[in-house]
């Protein structure tokens, strides 16, 4: 199964955070996108439980264009 994590970046702080996710209970944020991905990979197996083995995570970053 593939789980989708929609990632946004706070304009003021620059921190990345979960905008929405197929992973129940996933609420993380980080200073860099790489750090964000690492944290999600660390906590996702605990949140998914028995569904974790063989699962994949797809990260979709939301980008806002400047005016």
N, CA, C and O atoms as a Maestro MAE file, in Angstrom:
{
 s_m_m2io_version
 :::
 2.0.0
}

f_m_ct {
 s_m_title
 :::
 protein
 m_atom[268] {
  # First column is atom index #
  i_m_mmod_type
  r_m_x_coord
  r_m_y_coord
  r_m_z_coord
  i_m_residue_number
  s_m_chain_name
  s_m_pdb_residue_name
  s_m_pdb_atom_name
  i_m_atomic_number
  :::
  1 25 0.849 -1.180 0.000 1 A "UNK " " N  " 7
  2 3 0.000 0.000 0.000 1 A "UNK " " CA " 6
  3 2 0.894 1.242 0.000 1 A "UNK " " C  " 6
  4 15 1.966 1.247 0.605 1 A "UNK " " O  " 8
  5 25 0.446 2.275 -0.674 2 A "UNK " " N  " 7
  6 3 1.169 3.540 -0.698 2 A "UNK " " CA " 6
  7 2 0.384 4.578 0.098 2 A "UNK " " C  " 6
  8 15 -0.815 4.762 -0.107 2 A "UNK " " O  " 8
  9 25 1.079 5.248 1.005 3 A "UNK " " N  " 7
  10 3 0.491 6.316 1.813 3 A "UNK " " CA " 6
  11 2 1.025 7.647 1.308 3 A "UNK " " C  " 6
  12 15 2.221 7.789 1.054 3 A "UNK " " O  " 8
  13 25 0.127 8.625 1.164 4 A "UNK " " N  " 7
  14 3 0.506 9.937 0.642 4 A "UNK " " CA " 6
  15 2 0.586 10.942 1.785 4 A "UNK " " C  " 6
  16 15 -0.311 11.026 2.624 4 A "UNK " " O  " 8
  17 25 1.690 11.706 1.802 5 A "UNK " " N  " 7
  18 3 1.874 12.777 2.777 5 A "UNK " " CA " 6
  19 2 2.009 14.082 1.994 5 A "UNK " " C  " 6
  20 15 2.953 14.252 1.222 5 A "UNK " " O  " 8
  21 25 1.066 15.000 2.194 6 A "UNK " " N  " 7
  22 3 1.122 16.320 1.575 6 A "UNK " " CA " 6
  23 2 1.887 17.247 2.513 6 A "UNK " " C  " 6
  24 15 1.530 17.405 3.680 6 A "UNK " " O  " 8
  25 25 2.941 17.854 1.985 7 A "UNK " " N  " 7
  26 3 3.856 18.669 2.779 7 A "UNK " " CA " 6
  27 2 3.717 20.137 2.396 7 A "UNK " " C  " 6
  28 15 3.701 20.473 1.212 7 A "UNK " " O  " 8
  29 25 3.618 21.009 3.390 8 A "UNK " " N  " 7
  30 3 3.599 22.457 3.163 8 A "UNK " " CA " 6
  31 2 4.755 23.087 3.920 8 A "UNK " " C  " 6
  32 15 5.337 22.477 4.817 8 A "UNK " " O  " 8
  33 25 5.076 24.314 3.544 9 A "UNK " " N  " 7
  34 3 6.131 25.057 4.212 9 A "UNK " " CA " 6
  35 2 5.564 26.367 4.725 9 A "UNK " " C  " 6
  36 15 4.966 27.132 3.969 9 A "UNK " " O  " 8
  37 25 5.753 26.624 6.010 10 A "UNK " " N  " 7
  38 3 5.281 27.856 6.633 10 A "UNK " " CA " 6
  39 2 6.065 29.043 6.075 10 A "UNK " " C  " 6
  40 15 7.296 29.039 6.097 10 A "UNK " " O  " 8
  41 25 5.373 30.037 5.587 11 A "UNK " " N  " 7
  42 3 6.036 31.201 4.981 11 A "UNK " " CA " 6
  43 2 6.883 31.989 5.974 11 A "UNK " " C  " 6
  44 15 7.948 32.494 5.620 11 A "UNK " " O  " 8
  45 25 6.421 32.092 7.193 12 A "UNK " " N  " 7
  46 3 7.128 32.902 8.192 12 A "UNK " " CA " 6
  47 2 8.336 32.190 8.784 12 A "UNK " " C  " 6
  48 15 9.410 32.779 8.908 12 A "UNK " " O  " 8
  49 25 8.164 30.933 9.146 13 A "UNK " " N  " 7
  50 3 9.245 30.210 9.828 13 A "UNK " " CA " 6
  51 2 10.101 29.382 8.874 13 A "UNK " " C  " 6
  52 15 11.239 29.044 9.198 13 A "UNK " " O  " 8
  53 25 9.564 29.055 7.707 14 A "UNK " " N  " 7
  54 3 10.275 28.212 6.758 14 A "UNK " " CA " 6
  55 2 10.218 26.734 7.086 14 A "UNK " " C  " 6
  56 15 10.804 25.919 6.374 14 A "UNK " " O  " 8
  57 25 9.511 26.372 8.172 15 A "UNK " " N  " 7
  58 3 9.440 24.967 8.599 15 A "UNK " " CA " 6
  59 2 8.458 24.184 7.729 15 A "UNK " " C  " 6
  60 15 7.428 24.703 7.299 15 A "UNK " " O  " 8
  61 25 8.805 22.932 7.485 16 A "UNK " " N  " 7
  62 3 7.946 22.023 6.733 16 A "UNK " " CA " 6
  63 2 7.024 21.298 7.708 16 A "UNK " " C  " 6
  64 15 7.429 20.957 8.820 16 A "UNK " " O  " 8
  65 25 5.777 21.065 7.282 17 A "UNK " " N  " 7
  66 3 4.810 20.403 8.152 17 A "UNK " " CA " 6
  67 2 3.839 19.572 7.325 17 A "UNK " " C  " 6
  68 15 3.714 19.762 6.115 17 A "UNK " " O  " 8
  69 25 3.150 18.642 7.997 18 A "UNK " " N  " 7
  70 3 2.153 17.800 7.344 18 A "UNK " " CA " 6
  71 2 0.904 18.633 7.104 18 A "UNK " " C  " 6
  72 15 0.262 19.093 8.047 18 A "UNK " " O  " 8
  73 25 0.564 18.824 5.826 19 A "UNK " " N  " 7
  74 3 -0.672 19.529 5.486 19 A "UNK " " CA " 6
  75 2 -1.846 18.557 5.563 19 A "UNK " " C  " 6
  76 15 -2.906 18.893 6.090 19 A "UNK " " O  " 8
  77 25 -1.647 17.354 5.035 20 A "UNK " " N  " 7
  78 3 -2.608 16.254 5.164 20 A "UNK " " CA " 6
  79 2 -1.862 14.958 4.894 20 A "UNK " " C  " 6
  80 15 -0.781 14.963 4.304 20 A "UNK " " O  " 8
  81 25 -2.452 13.842 5.333 21 A "UNK " " N  " 7
  82 3 -1.743 12.571 5.219 21 A "UNK " " CA " 6
  83 2 -2.706 11.395 5.294 21 A "UNK " " C  " 6
  84 15 -3.742 11.454 5.956 21 A "UNK " " O  " 8
  85 25 -2.335 10.323 4.594 22 A "UNK " " N  " 7
  86 3 -3.072 9.059 4.693 22 A "UNK " " CA " 6
  87 2 -2.648 8.262 5.926 22 A "UNK " " C  " 6
  88 15 -3.254 7.239 6.243 22 A "UNK " " O  " 8
  89 25 -1.608 8.729 6.622 23 A "UNK " " N  " 7
  90 3 -1.110 8.033 7.803 23 A "UNK " " CA " 6
  91 2 -1.805 8.617 9.034 23 A "UNK " " C  " 6
  92 15 -1.549 9.768 9.388 23 A "UNK " " O  " 8
  93 25 -2.669 7.856 9.689 24 A "UNK " " N  " 7
  94 3 -3.404 8.370 10.840 24 A "UNK " " CA " 6
  95 2 -2.473 8.836 11.958 24 A "UNK " " C  " 6
  96 15 -1.543 8.128 12.344 24 A "UNK " " O  " 8
  97 25 -2.740 10.041 12.473 25 A "UNK " " N  " 7
  98 3 -1.978 10.555 13.608 25 A "UNK " " CA " 6
  99 2 -0.641 11.172 13.268 25 A "UNK " " C  " 6
  100 15 0.122 11.508 14.174 25 A "UNK " " O  " 8
  101 25 -0.327 11.334 11.984 26 A "UNK " " N  " 7
  102 3 0.969 11.891 11.591 26 A "UNK " " CA " 6
  103 2 0.942 13.414 11.704 26 A "UNK " " C  " 6
  104 15 0.241 14.091 10.952 26 A "UNK " " O  " 8
  105 25 1.707 13.937 12.645 27 A "UNK " " N  " 7
  106 3 1.830 15.381 12.865 27 A "UNK " " CA " 6
  107 2 3.290 15.676 13.162 27 A "UNK " " C  " 6
  108 15 3.724 15.582 14.310 27 A "UNK " " O  " 8
  109 25 4.052 16.033 12.133 28 A "UNK " " N  " 7
  110 3 5.468 16.355 12.328 28 A "UNK " " CA " 6
  111 2 5.801 17.643 11.598 28 A "UNK " " C  " 6
  112 15 5.085 18.064 10.690 28 A "UNK " " O  " 8
  113 25 6.895 18.258 12.008 29 A "UNK " " N  " 7
  114 3 7.432 19.411 11.293 29 A "UNK " " CA " 6
  115 2 8.941 19.411 11.465 29 A "UNK " " C  " 6
  116 15 9.478 18.822 12.403 29 A "UNK " " O  " 8
  117 25 9.624 20.095 10.525 30 A "UNK " " N  " 7
  118 3 11.082 20.116 10.543 30 A "UNK " " CA " 6
  119 2 11.585 21.347 9.798 30 A "UNK " " C  " 6
  120 15 10.845 21.980 9.045 30 A "UNK " " O  " 8
  121 25 12.854 21.673 10.020 31 A "UNK " " N  " 7
  122 3 13.467 22.843 9.390 31 A "UNK " " CA " 6
  123 2 13.812 22.621 7.924 31 A "UNK " " C  " 6
  124 15 13.808 23.573 7.144 31 A "UNK " " O  " 8
  125 25 14.111 21.382 7.530 32 A "UNK " " N  " 7
  126 3 14.443 21.088 6.137 32 A "UNK " " CA " 6
  127 2 13.549 19.961 5.635 32 A "UNK " " C  " 6
  128 15 12.989 19.194 6.418 32 A "UNK " " O  " 8
  129 25 13.427 19.877 4.306 33 A "UNK " " N  " 7
  130 3 12.614 18.815 3.729 33 A "UNK " " CA " 6
  131 2 13.239 17.448 4.018 33 A "UNK " " C  " 6
  132 15 12.523 16.495 4.325 33 A "UNK " " O  " 8
  133 25 14.569 17.345 3.922 34 A "UNK " " N  " 7
  134 3 15.241 16.078 4.190 34 A "UNK " " CA " 6
  135 2 14.997 15.614 5.621 34 A "UNK " " C  " 6
  136 15 14.741 14.434 5.865 34 A "UNK " " O  " 8
  137 25 15.078 16.547 6.564 35 A "UNK " " N  " 7
  138 3 14.817 16.221 7.972 35 A "UNK " " CA " 6
  139 2 13.370 15.775 8.147 35 A "UNK " " C  " 6
  140 15 13.093 14.837 8.895 35 A "UNK " " O  " 8
  141 25 12.450 16.441 7.461 36 A "UNK " " N  " 7
  142 3 11.035 16.096 7.513 36 A "UNK " " CA " 6
  143 2 10.827 14.645 7.059 36 A "UNK " " C  " 6
  144 15 10.160 13.862 7.736 36 A "UNK " " O  " 8
  145 25 11.408 14.300 5.907 37 A "UNK " " N  " 7
  146 3 11.277 12.945 5.370 37 A "UNK " " CA " 6
  147 2 11.850 11.928 6.351 37 A "UNK " " C  " 6
  148 15 11.242 10.882 6.578 37 A "UNK " " O  " 8
  149 25 13.006 12.217 6.932 38 A "UNK " " N  " 7
  150 3 13.615 11.295 7.892 38 A "UNK " " CA " 6
  151 2 12.735 11.071 9.110 38 A "UNK " " C  " 6
  152 15 12.609 9.941 9.583 38 A "UNK " " O  " 8
  153 25 12.126 12.133 9.623 39 A "UNK " " N  " 7
  154 3 11.248 12.000 10.787 39 A "UNK " " CA " 6
  155 2 10.033 11.145 10.448 39 A "UNK " " C  " 6
  156 15 9.650 10.263 11.216 39 A "UNK " " O  " 8
  157 25 9.426 11.414 9.284 40 A "UNK " " N  " 7
  158 3 8.257 10.628 8.869 40 A "UNK " " CA " 6
  159 2 8.635 9.153 8.739 40 A "UNK " " C  " 6
  160 15 7.887 8.282 9.183 40 A "UNK " " O  " 8
  161 25 9.781 8.869 8.137 41 A "UNK " " N  " 7
  162 3 10.215 7.481 7.988 41 A "UNK " " CA " 6
  163 2 10.461 6.817 9.339 41 A "UNK " " C  " 6
  164 15 10.290 5.606 9.472 41 A "UNK " " O  " 8
  165 25 10.856 7.591 10.331 42 A "UNK " " N  " 7
  166 3 11.086 7.046 11.672 42 A "UNK " " CA " 6
  167 2 9.783 6.739 12.404 42 A "UNK " " C  " 6
  168 15 9.675 5.705 13.063 42 A "UNK " " O  " 8
  169 25 8.788 7.629 12.295 43 A "UNK " " N  " 7
  170 3 7.559 7.464 13.081 43 A "UNK " " CA " 6
  171 2 6.458 6.683 12.366 43 A "UNK " " C  " 6
  172 15 5.586 6.114 13.022 43 A "UNK " " O  " 8
  173 25 6.483 6.646 11.041 44 A "UNK " " N  " 7
  174 3 5.408 5.995 10.282 44 A "UNK " " CA " 6
  175 2 5.200 4.525 10.652 44 A "UNK " " C  " 6
  176 15 4.052 4.110 10.810 44 A "UNK " " O  " 8
  177 25 6.252 3.720 10.797 45 A "UNK " " N  " 7
  178 3 6.007 2.316 11.153 45 A "UNK " " CA " 6
  179 2 5.227 2.145 12.460 45 A "UNK " " C  " 6
  180 15 4.382 1.257 12.566 45 A "UNK " " O  " 8
  181 25 5.510 2.990 13.449 46 A "UNK " " N  " 7
  182 3 4.767 2.909 14.714 46 A "UNK " " CA " 6
  183 2 3.305 3.290 14.519 46 A "UNK " " C  " 6
  184 15 2.418 2.680 15.115 46 A "UNK " " O  " 8
  185 25 3.051 4.299 13.684 47 A "UNK " " N  " 7
  186 3 1.680 4.746 13.455 47 A "UNK " " CA " 6
  187 2 0.889 3.759 12.595 47 A "UNK " " C  " 6
  188 15 -0.321 3.614 12.768 47 A "UNK " " O  " 8
  189 25 1.571 3.084 11.671 48 A "UNK " " N  " 7
  190 3 0.892 2.147 10.775 48 A "UNK " " CA " 6
  191 2 0.745 0.758 11.367 48 A "UNK " " C  " 6
  192 15 -0.120 -0.011 10.947 48 A "UNK " " O  " 8
  193 25 1.573 0.436 12.330 49 A "UNK " " N  " 7
  194 3 1.487 -0.874 12.983 49 A "UNK " " CA " 6
  195 2 1.693 -2.015 12.012 49 A "UNK " " C  " 6
  196 15 2.681 -2.040 11.278 49 A "UNK " " O  " 8
  197 25 0.767 -2.963 12.001 50 A "UNK " " N  " 7
  198 3 0.882 -4.160 11.167 50 A "UNK " " CA " 6
  199 2 0.821 -3.847 9.681 50 A "UNK " " C  " 6
  200 15 1.244 -4.669 8.869 50 A "UNK " " O  " 8
  201 25 0.306 -2.680 9.302 51 A "UNK " " N  " 7
  202 3 0.209 -2.307 7.887 51 A "UNK " " CA " 6
  203 2 1.535 -1.784 7.339 51 A "UNK " " C  " 6
  204 15 1.668 -1.612 6.128 51 A "UNK " " O  " 8
  205 25 2.516 -1.530 8.200 52 A "UNK " " N  " 7
  206 3 3.776 -0.909 7.787 52 A "UNK " " CA " 6
  207 2 4.649 -1.766 6.865 52 A "UNK " " C  " 6
  208 15 5.141 -1.247 5.864 52 A "UNK " " O  " 8
  209 25 4.863 -3.054 7.158 53 A "UNK " " N  " 7
  210 3 5.763 -3.830 6.303 53 A "UNK " " CA " 6
  211 2 5.300 -3.836 4.837 53 A "UNK " " C  " 6
  212 15 4.157 -4.174 4.529 53 A "UNK " " O  " 8
  213 25 6.229 -3.448 3.939 54 A "UNK " " N  " 7
  214 3 5.932 -3.431 2.511 54 A "UNK " " CA " 6
  215 2 5.243 -2.167 2.018 54 A "UNK " " C  " 6
  216 15 5.015 -2.012 0.818 54 A "UNK " " O  " 8
  217 25 4.910 -1.267 2.930 55 A "UNK " " N  " 7
  218 3 4.237 -0.026 2.545 55 A "UNK " " CA " 6
  219 2 5.238 0.981 1.999 55 A "UNK " " C  " 6
  220 15 6.428 0.925 2.309 55 A "UNK " " O  " 8
  221 25 4.739 1.900 1.184 56 A "UNK " " N  " 7
  222 3 5.543 2.984 0.643 56 A "UNK " " CA " 6
  223 2 4.921 4.309 1.039 56 A "UNK " " C  " 6
  224 15 3.715 4.397 1.268 56 A "UNK " " O  " 8
  225 25 5.760 5.348 1.118 57 A "UNK " " N  " 7
  226 3 5.273 6.689 1.429 57 A "UNK " " CA " 6
  227 2 5.612 7.594 0.261 57 A "UNK " " C  " 6
  228 15 6.761 7.660 -0.175 57 A "UNK " " O  " 8
  229 25 4.604 8.291 -0.244 58 A "UNK " " N  " 7
  230 3 4.781 9.250 -1.327 58 A "UNK " " CA " 6
  231 2 4.667 10.648 -0.733 58 A "UNK " " C  " 6
  232 15 3.653 10.987 -0.124 58 A "UNK " " O  " 8
  233 25 5.716 11.467 -0.912 59 A "UNK " " N  " 7
  234 3 5.708 12.829 -0.409 59 A "UNK " " CA " 6
  235 2 5.344 13.776 -1.536 59 A "UNK " " C  " 6
  236 15 5.976 13.776 -2.592 59 A "UNK " " O  " 8
  237 25 4.322 14.579 -1.304 60 A "UNK " " N  " 7
  238 3 3.902 15.566 -2.295 60 A "UNK " " CA " 6
  239 2 3.997 16.930 -1.664 60 A "UNK " " C  " 6
  240 15 3.268 17.246 -0.723 60 A "UNK " " O  " 8
  241 25 4.915 17.750 -2.193 61 A "UNK " " N  " 7
  242 3 5.150 19.068 -1.629 61 A "UNK " " CA " 6
  243 2 4.250 20.093 -2.311 61 A "UNK " " C  " 6
  244 15 4.162 20.144 -3.538 61 A "UNK " " O  " 8
  245 25 3.599 20.890 -1.515 62 A "UNK " " N  " 7
  246 3 2.736 21.949 -2.021 62 A "UNK " " CA " 6
  247 2 3.594 23.199 -2.192 62 A "UNK " " C  " 6
  248 15 4.277 23.628 -1.263 62 A "UNK " " O  " 8
  249 25 3.549 23.775 -3.388 63 A "UNK " " N  " 7
  250 3 4.362 24.956 -3.692 63 A "UNK " " CA " 6
  251 2 3.431 26.113 -4.033 63 A "UNK " " C  " 6
  252 15 2.558 25.987 -4.891 63 A "UNK " " O  " 8
  253 25 3.626 27.250 -3.349 64 A "UNK " " N  " 7
  254 3 2.839 28.446 -3.613 64 A "UNK " " CA " 6
  255 2 3.678 29.409 -4.443 64 A "UNK " " C  " 6
  256 15 4.798 29.756 -4.068 64 A "UNK " " O  " 8
  257 25 3.132 29.831 -5.558 65 A "UNK " " N  " 7
  258 3 3.845 30.743 -6.435 65 A "UNK " " CA " 6
  259 2 3.704 32.183 -5.944 65 A "UNK " " C  " 6
  260 15 2.635 32.593 -5.494 65 A "UNK " " O  " 8
  261 25 4.781 32.934 -6.035 66 A "UNK " " N  " 7
  262 3 4.757 34.343 -5.618 66 A "UNK " " CA " 6
  263 2 3.996 35.157 -6.655 66 A "UNK " " C  " 6
  264 15 3.972 34.818 -7.838 66 A "UNK " " O  " 8
  265 25 3.384 36.222 -6.197 67 A "UNK " " N  " 7
  266 3 2.606 37.097 -7.081 67 A "UNK " " CA " 6
  267 2 3.512 37.929 -7.950 67 A "UNK " " C  " 6
  268 15 3.033 38.724 -8.759 67 A "UNK " " O  " 8
  :::
 }
 m_bond[267] {
  # First column is bond index #
  i_m_from
  i_m_to
  i_m_order
  :::
  1 1 2 1
  2 2 3 1
  3 3 4 2
  4 3 5 1
  5 5 6 1
  6 6 7 1
  7 7 8 2
  8 7 9 1
  9 9 10 1
  10 10 11 1
  11 11 12 2
  12 11 13 1
  13 13 14 1
  14 14 15 1
  15 15 16 2
  16 15 17 1
  17 17 18 1
  18 18 19 1
  19 19 20 2
  20 19 21 1
  21 21 22 1
  22 22 23 1
  23 23 24 2
  24 23 25 1
  25 25 26 1
  26 26 27 1
  27 27 28 2
  28 27 29 1
  29 29 30 1
  30 30 31 1
  31 31 32 2
  32 31 33 1
  33 33 34 1
  34 34 35 1
  35 35 36 2
  36 35 37 1
  37 37 38 1
  38 38 39 1
  39 39 40 2
  40 39 41 1
  41 41 42 1
  42 42 43 1
  43 43 44 2
  44 43 45 1
  45 45 46 1
  46 46 47 1
  47 47 48 2
  48 47 49 1
  49 49 50 1
  50 50 51 1
  51 51 52 2
  52 51 53 1
  53 53 54 1
  54 54 55 1
  55 55 56 2
  56 55 57 1
  57 57 58 1
  58 58 59 1
  59 59 60 2
  60 59 61 1
  61 61 62 1
  62 62 63 1
  63 63 64 2
  64 63 65 1
  65 65 66 1
  66 66 67 1
  67 67 68 2
  68 67 69 1
  69 69 70 1
  70 70 71 1
  71 71 72 2
  72 71 73 1
  73 73 74 1
  74 74 75 1
  75 75 76 2
  76 75 77 1
  77 77 78 1
  78 78 79 1
  79 79 80 2
  80 79 81 1
  81 81 82 1
  82 82 83 1
  83 83 84 2
  84 83 85 1
  85 85 86 1
  86 86 87 1
  87 87 88 2
  88 87 89 1
  89 89 90 1
  90 90 91 1
  91 91 92 2
  92 91 93 1
  93 93 94 1
  94 94 95 1
  95 95 96 2
  96 95 97 1
  97 97 98 1
  98 98 99 1
  99 99 100 2
  100 99 101 1
  101 101 102 1
  102 102 103 1
  103 103 104 2
  104 103 105 1
  105 105 106 1
  106 106 107 1
  107 107 108 2
  108 107 109 1
  109 109 110 1
  110 110 111 1
  111 111 112 2
  112 111 113 1
  113 113 114 1
  114 114 115 1
  115 115 116 2
  116 115 117 1
  117 117 118 1
  118 118 119 1
  119 119 120 2
  120 119 121 1
  121 121 122 1
  122 122 123 1
  123 123 124 2
  124 123 125 1
  125 125 126 1
  126 126 127 1
  127 127 128 2
  128 127 129 1
  129 129 130 1
  130 130 131 1
  131 131 132 2
  132 131 133 1
  133 133 134 1
  134 134 135 1
  135 135 136 2
  136 135 137 1
  137 137 138 1
  138 138 139 1
  139 139 140 2
  140 139 141 1
  141 141 142 1
  142 142 143 1
  143 143 144 2
  144 143 145 1
  145 145 146 1
  146 146 147 1
  147 147 148 2
  148 147 149 1
  149 149 150 1
  150 150 151 1
  151 151 152 2
  152 151 153 1
  153 153 154 1
  154 154 155 1
  155 155 156 2
  156 155 157 1
  157 157 158 1
  158 158 159 1
  159 159 160 2
  160 159 161 1
  161 161 162 1
  162 162 163 1
  163 163 164 2
  164 163 165 1
  165 165 166 1
  166 166 167 1
  167 167 168 2
  168 167 169 1
  169 169 170 1
  170 170 171 1
  171 171 172 2
  172 171 173 1
  173 173 174 1
  174 174 175 1
  175 175 176 2
  176 175 177 1
  177 177 178 1
  178 178 179 1
  179 179 180 2
  180 179 181 1
  181 181 182 1
  182 182 183 1
  183 183 184 2
  184 183 185 1
  185 185 186 1
  186 186 187 1
  187 187 188 2
  188 187 189 1
  189 189 190 1
  190 190 191 1
  191 191 192 2
  192 191 193 1
  193 193 194 1
  194 194 195 1
  195 195 196 2
  196 195 197 1
  197 197 198 1
  198 198 199 1
  199 199 200 2
  200 199 201 1
  201 201 202 1
  202 202 203 1
  203 203 204 2
  204 203 205 1
  205 205 206 1
  206 206 207 1
  207 207 208 2
  208 207 209 1
  209 209 210 1
  210 210 211 1
  211 211 212 2
  212 211 213 1
  213 213 214 1
  214 214 215 1
  215 215 216 2
  216 215 217 1
  217 217 218 1
  218 218 219 1
  219 219 220 2
  220 219 221 1
  221 221 222 1
  222 222 223 1
  223 223 224 2
  224 223 225 1
  225 225 226 1
  226 226 227 1
  227 227 228 2
  228 227 229 1
  229 229 230 1
  230 230 231 1
  231 231 232 2
  232 231 233 1
  233 233 234 1
  234 234 235 1
  235 235 236 2
  236 235 237 1
  237 237 238 1
  238 238 239 1
  239 239 240 2
  240 239 241 1
  241 241 242 1
  242 242 243 1
  243 243 244 2
  244 243 245 1
  245 245 246 1
  246 246 247 1
  247 247 248 2
  248 247 249 1
  249 249 250 1
  250 250 251 1
  251 251 252 2
  252 251 253 1
  253 253 254 1
  254 254 255 1
  255 255 256 2
  256 255 257 1
  257 257 258 1
  258 258 259 1
  259 259 260 2
  260 259 261 1
  261 261 262 1
  262 262 263 1
  263 263 264 2
  264 263 265 1
  265 265 266 1
  266 266 267 1
  267 267 268 2
  :::
 }
}
